[in-house]
Amino acid sequence: MKLRLARMVRQHAGLLALSLAPSCAISTQQEMEMGASYARQIEAQLPLVREAEIERYLAMLGRTIAEPVDDRKLEWHFRLVDSREVNAFAVPGGYVYVNRGLVERTTRMSQLAGVLAHEIAHITRRHSVKQMQKAQGANVGLVLLCTLTGACQSEVTGLAIRVGGSLAFAKFSRDDEREADELAVDYVVRAGIDPRGIPEMFRILLEERRRAPGALEPWFSTHPLEEERVAATEARIAALGSERLRGLTSDSRAYQEFRKAVLALPQPRR
């Protein structure tokens, strides 16, 4: 699947590079158009869950978090990928994808909300766009593919990146990840959701990695996660004070029904 995506993006990379020249400054309008184009192509390749109630709930939760912090008024889209792999990624312009394998590992709503908020922050802070602007002479179309999907983990696409550009743009920097973590805390609080679900989700994934090294490789290859990130989010939450945390929602019946529906889906092919 990743190789097909890589070939697809290479076909469009030349046009994308021309559209960014000479200054490589990407406007919000260009970002939205580019995001919509890539979303169409990605969704033609990825197996998406097309159950109306599941789609409705995920979109509602995502927009509850995104819309209050989006000063550009993007059109937000949230998709559930029918894959066992634990992963999530964001496409510039307002597109967020979460694998069902991640949802299945949550125990309550605030944990998934934290993941969505983290990916939303990558979009609001334009992390992918800034990487592309830095790339300039690189094969920016393929760079974007690697940043979004982790496709550079394959030998063939990894070689293409080394030939066409720099591996430095193949995933978000630690500074970008740190900023997305910090903003995720702020974003969920603003949405009335308990931010303690963020370090809870981190610990769930770290514990699973401890029990089964390699099982979560797609996630950890694009989301470097160590205890220091857990400690940093916990410190940021502690700084809010107990009063600010009082009354925030950590779970709901609607979320548990959503998760139950995801668990009841036919087993994915991968």
C-alpha positions as CSV (number, residue, x, y, z in Angstrom):
1,M,0.0,0.0,0.0
2,K,2.8,2.4,1.0
3,L,4.7,1.7,-2.3
4,R,1.5,2.5,-4.3
5,L,1.2,5.8,-2.4
6,A,4.9,6.5,-3.0
7,R,4.5,6.0,-6.8
8,M,1.4,8.2,-6.8
9,V,3.1,11.0,-5.0
10,R,6.2,10.9,-7.2
11,Q,3.9,11.4,-10.2
12,H,2.7,14.6,-8.8
13,A,5.8,15.8,-7.1
14,G,7.1,17.8,-10.1
15,L,3.9,19.8,-10.4
16,L,3.9,20.4,-6.6
17,A,7.5,21.6,-6.7
18,L,6.7,24.0,-9.5
19,S,3.7,25.3,-7.6
20,L,6.0,26.1,-4.6
21,A,8.7,27.8,-6.6
22,P,10.5,30.1,-6.4
23,S,10.0,31.2,-2.8
24,C,8.4,28.0,-1.5
25,A,6.0,30.1,0.6
26,I,2.7,28.2,0.9
27,S,-0.5,30.2,1.5
28,T,-3.4,28.9,3.5
29,Q,-5.4,28.6,0.2
30,Q,-2.6,26.5,-1.3
31,E,-2.4,24.4,1.8
32,M,-6.1,23.7,1.7
33,E,-6.0,22.8,-2.0
34,M,-3.0,20.6,-1.6
35,G,-4.5,18.9,1.4
36,A,-7.7,18.2,-0.4
37,S,-5.8,16.7,-3.4
38,Y,-3.6,14.5,-1.2
39,A,-6.6,13.4,0.9
40,R,-8.4,12.2,-2.3
41,Q,-5.4,10.2,-3.3
42,I,-4.7,8.8,0.2
43,E,-8.4,7.8,0.6
44,A,-8.3,6.0,-2.7
45,Q,-5.5,3.8,-1.3
46,L,-6.3,3.5,2.4
47,P,-9.1,1.2,3.7
48,L,-11.5,3.5,5.5
49,V,-14.3,2.6,7.9
50,R,-17.6,3.7,6.2
51,E,-20.1,3.1,9.1
52,A,-22.3,6.2,9.4
53,E,-22.5,6.4,13.2
54,I,-18.7,5.7,13.7
55,E,-17.9,8.5,11.1
56,R,-20.4,10.9,12.7
57,Y,-19.0,10.4,16.3
58,L,-15.4,10.8,15.2
59,A,-16.1,13.9,13.2
60,M,-18.1,15.4,16.1
61,L,-15.3,14.7,18.6
62,G,-12.6,16.1,16.3
63,R,-14.5,19.2,15.4
64,T,-15.3,19.9,19.0
65,I,-11.5,20.1,19.6
66,A,-10.5,21.7,16.3
67,E,-13.0,24.5,15.6
68,P,-12.4,26.6,18.7
69,V,-8.7,26.8,18.0
70,D,-8.8,27.2,14.3
71,D,-8.4,30.9,13.4
72,R,-8.2,30.1,9.6
73,K,-11.6,28.4,9.5
74,L,-10.5,25.3,7.8
75,E,-12.9,22.6,6.8
76,W,-12.0,19.7,9.1
77,H,-12.2,16.0,8.2
78,F,-11.7,13.1,10.5
79,R,-11.3,9.5,9.1
80,L,-11.0,6.1,10.7
81,V,-8.6,3.8,8.9
82,D,-9.5,0.2,8.9
83,S,-6.1,-1.1,10.0
84,R,-4.8,-3.0,13.0
85,E,-1.7,-0.9,13.1
86,V,-1.6,1.8,15.8
87,N,-1.1,5.1,14.0
88,A,-2.5,8.5,13.3
89,F,-1.4,11.3,11.0
90,A,-2.5,14.7,9.7
91,V,-2.7,16.1,6.2
92,P,-2.3,19.9,5.8
93,G,-5.5,21.8,5.4
94,G,-7.6,20.0,8.0
95,Y,-7.5,16.2,7.4
96,V,-6.9,13.8,10.3
97,Y,-6.6,10.0,10.0
98,V,-6.7,7.6,13.0
99,N,-6.3,3.8,12.7
100,R,-8.9,1.6,14.4
101,G,-6.0,-0.2,16.1
102,L,-5.4,3.0,18.1
103,V,-9.0,3.4,19.0
104,E,-9.2,-0.2,20.2
105,R,-6.4,0.4,22.7
106,T,-8.1,3.4,24.3
107,T,-10.3,2.9,27.4
108,R,-12.0,6.3,27.5
109,M,-12.8,9.4,25.4
110,S,-10.1,11.7,26.7
111,Q,-7.4,9.4,25.5
112,L,-8.5,9.5,21.8
113,A,-9.2,13.2,22.2
114,G,-5.6,13.8,23.1
115,V,-4.4,12.0,20.0
116,L,-6.8,14.0,17.8
117,A,-5.7,17.2,19.5
118,H,-2.0,16.4,18.9
119,E,-2.7,15.8,15.1
120,I,-4.8,19.0,15.0
121,A,-1.9,20.9,16.4
122,H,0.4,19.7,13.6
123,I,-2.1,21.3,11.2
124,T,-2.8,24.5,13.1
125,R,1.0,25.1,13.5
126,R,1.6,24.1,9.9
127,H,4.4,21.7,10.7
128,S,4.2,19.7,7.4
129,V,4.0,23.0,5.5
130,K,7.0,24.4,7.2
131,Q,9.0,21.2,6.5
132,M,8.1,21.5,2.8
133,Q,9.2,25.1,2.7
134,K,12.5,24.2,4.3
135,A,12.9,21.4,1.8
136,Q,12.8,23.8,-1.3
137,G,15.0,21.9,-3.7
138,A,14.0,18.4,-2.4
139,N,11.4,16.2,-3.9
140,V,8.7,17.8,-1.7
141,G,5.9,15.6,-2.9
142,L,7.6,12.5,-1.7
143,V,8.8,14.3,1.5
144,L,5.1,15.0,2.3
145,L,4.2,11.4,1.8
146,C,6.8,10.3,4.2
147,T,5.9,12.9,6.8
148,L,2.3,11.9,6.7
149,T,2.3,8.1,6.4
150,G,5.7,6.8,7.4
151,A,6.1,5.3,4.0
152,C,9.8,6.0,4.0
153,Q,10.2,3.0,6.3
154,S,10.2,0.9,3.1
155,E,13.6,0.4,1.4
156,V,12.4,1.7,-1.9
157,T,10.8,4.9,-0.8
158,G,13.6,5.5,1.7
159,L,16.1,5.3,-1.2
160,A,13.9,7.8,-3.2
161,I,14.0,10.3,-0.3
162,R,17.8,10.0,0.0
163,V,18.1,10.6,-3.7
164,G,15.5,13.4,-4.0
165,G,15.9,15.2,-0.7
166,S,16.8,14.9,2.9
167,L,15.6,12.4,5.4
168,A,15.5,15.3,7.9
169,F,12.0,16.0,6.4
170,A,10.7,12.5,6.7
171,K,9.0,13.0,10.0
172,F,8.3,15.8,12.5
173,S,11.1,17.1,14.6
174,R,11.2,16.6,18.3
175,D,10.4,20.3,18.7
176,D,7.3,19.9,16.5
177,E,6.2,16.9,18.6
178,R,6.8,18.8,21.8
179,E,4.8,21.8,20.6
180,A,2.0,19.5,19.4
181,D,1.9,17.9,22.9
182,E,1.8,21.2,24.6
183,L,-1.0,22.5,22.4
184,A,-2.9,19.3,22.7
185,V,-3.2,19.9,26.4
186,D,-4.5,23.4,25.8
187,Y,-6.9,22.3,23.0
188,V,-8.6,19.6,24.9
189,V,-9.1,21.8,28.0
190,R,-10.6,24.5,25.8
191,A,-13.0,21.8,24.5
192,G,-14.0,20.9,28.0
193,I,-12.1,17.6,28.0
194,D,-9.8,16.3,30.7
195,P,-6.1,16.6,29.4
196,R,-4.9,13.7,31.6
197,G,-6.0,11.4,28.9
198,I,-2.9,12.5,26.9
199,P,-0.3,11.0,29.2
200,E,-2.6,8.1,29.9
201,M,-2.5,7.2,26.2
202,F,1.2,7.6,26.1
203,R,1.6,5.2,29.0
204,I,-0.7,2.6,27.4
205,L,1.5,2.7,24.2
206,L,4.7,2.6,26.2
207,E,3.5,-0.4,28.2
208,E,2.5,-2.2,25.1
209,R,5.9,-1.5,23.5
210,R,7.6,-2.9,26.7
211,R,5.5,-6.1,26.5
212,A,5.9,-6.6,22.7
213,P,8.8,-4.7,21.2
214,G,8.1,-4.0,17.5
215,A,4.4,-4.4,17.7
216,L,3.8,-0.6,17.6
217,E,6.6,0.2,15.2
218,P,4.5,2.3,12.7
219,W,3.5,4.6,15.6
220,F,6.9,5.0,17.2
221,S,8.6,5.4,13.8
222,T,6.6,8.6,13.2
223,H,5.8,9.6,16.8
224,P,9.0,9.4,18.9
225,L,7.8,8.8,22.4
226,E,9.8,8.5,25.6
227,E,9.1,9.0,29.3
228,E,10.3,12.6,29.0
229,R,7.3,13.5,26.8
230,V,5.0,11.8,29.3
231,A,6.6,13.8,32.1
232,A,6.4,17.1,30.1
233,T,2.6,16.7,29.5
234,E,2.0,15.8,33.1
235,A,3.9,18.8,34.2
236,R,2.0,21.1,31.9
237,I,-1.3,19.6,33.2
238,A,-0.2,20.0,36.8
239,A,0.6,23.7,36.1
240,L,-3.1,24.3,35.2
241,G,-4.1,23.6,38.8
242,S,-6.8,21.4,40.2
243,E,-9.5,24.1,39.9
244,R,-9.0,24.3,36.1
245,L,-9.3,20.5,35.8
246,R,-12.4,20.3,37.9
247,G,-15.5,19.4,35.8
248,L,-13.7,18.5,32.6
249,T,-15.0,15.4,30.9
250,S,-12.9,12.3,30.7
251,D,-15.4,9.8,29.2
252,S,-19.0,9.5,28.0
253,R,-21.6,6.9,27.1
254,A,-21.4,8.1,23.5
255,Y,-17.7,7.4,23.4
256,Q,-18.1,3.9,24.8
257,E,-20.8,3.2,22.3
258,F,-18.5,4.4,19.5
259,R,-15.6,2.3,20.8
260,K,-17.9,-0.7,21.1
261,A,-19.0,-0.2,17.5
262,V,-15.3,-0.1,16.4
263,L,-14.5,-3.3,18.3
264,A,-17.5,-5.0,16.6
265,L,-16.3,-4.2,13.1
266,P,-15.2,-7.2,10.9
267,Q,-11.5,-7.8,11.3
268,P,-9.5,-5.7,8.9
269,R,-7.3,-7.3,6.3
270,R,-4.1,-5.9,7.7
